[in-house]
């Protein structure tokens, strides 16, 4: 079976002035580390967090004392996995090897047929 595995990563960025800078640096640094390991097929985006008051999503980034914690979403297609859990282990191993010391958590796994494109919104 084929799967799209989405993982959440907690990325620390130092010496930033605002959230936009923090997001740009986090996405850039994560992309560079993945590309250095020939993992250019891993998609990197900023995550979304729901507002506790209204529920509307906003960028997962928080800045305090010129240091930011940015929540990234990393998506990777895994082909010919034996099960959902197998696909998750493969994705975490591949991405975790390139992003050492970055906390990762699988947040979604979607099965797709080889001729279909996975629906990332599902």
N, C-alpha and C positions, 0 to 999 in steps of 0.2 A: 504494500500500500504506500501511497504518497501522502505527505503531510506538510502543512505550513505550520511552523512552530514560532510562536511569538513569545519573546522573553522581555522582562523588564530588568533594566540595569540601573544601579545607583552610581552616578558619576560625580566626583568631587572636582570642582574647579576653583582654583585660588586666584586672588588678585583680579577680581572683576568688579566693575562699577554697577552694572545693572543686569536684569534678567535676560535681556536680549543678547548681551555679550556672553553671558554664561551659557546660554543655549547654543550659540554659534560655536563657542570653544569646545563644548562637550561633544557636539555632533562631529565637528572636525577632527578632534583627537580620537574619538572612537572609530571613525571612518579610516583614519590613517593607520591605526593599529591593526584593524581588520585587513586593510589592503596590503600592509606589510607582510601578512601571513597568507596572502593569496585568497582571502575570504571576501572578495569584492562582490560576491553574490548575496551577502547579508545586507539587508536594508536597515538603515539607521534613521530613526525619527525621534522627535521629542514626544514624551508621553503626555497623557492628559489625566488630570485629577479632578474629581467632582467637587464643586463648592459645597461645604458642609451646610450652608444656609439655604441655597437655592437649587443645588444639584447640577448647575451648568458646568460643563468642563472648562478647565483652563490649563495652560502649560504647567507641567510638573517641574517647577523650578522654584527654589527658595534661596535668597541671598541674605546673608548676615555677616557683618564684619569683613566685607570684601571677599567672602568665600561662599560658593554656591553648591548646592546639592541639586543635580538635574536628573530627573527620571527619564531614561531613554527607553524606547521600544526597539528591539532588534528582531527582525523577521528573517527566517531562513526556511527554504524548501528542503525537505528530506525525502529522497526517493527510495523505494523498495525497503521500507522499514517493516519489521515483523509485527509491530503493534504501536499504539499511541505512545506508550511508555518508552519503547525502543527509540522512536523518533525523537522524543524529548531528550533522552540520554545522549543521542548522537548530536543534536543541536547544542546542548549545554557543553558537551565535550569540545566540539569544534570552536564555538565562540569563547568558551571559558579558557581554552588554551591560548587564544590570542589576547584576551582581556584579563590577564592574571590580576588578582587582587581587586577585581570589580565584582560586587555582589550581583548575582543573576537569579532570576526566578521565572519559571515558565508560567505565563499567564493565559495562554490559549493555544490549542492545537486543533487544526482543522484538516480533515481528510479530503483529498481531492483525487479525481481520476486523472490519468496521465494526459488525456486530451483536453481536460478542463483546466481553467485557471482557478486557483483557490480564491474564495471570497474573503478578503482580509477583514471585512466589516462583520462577518458572521461570528 
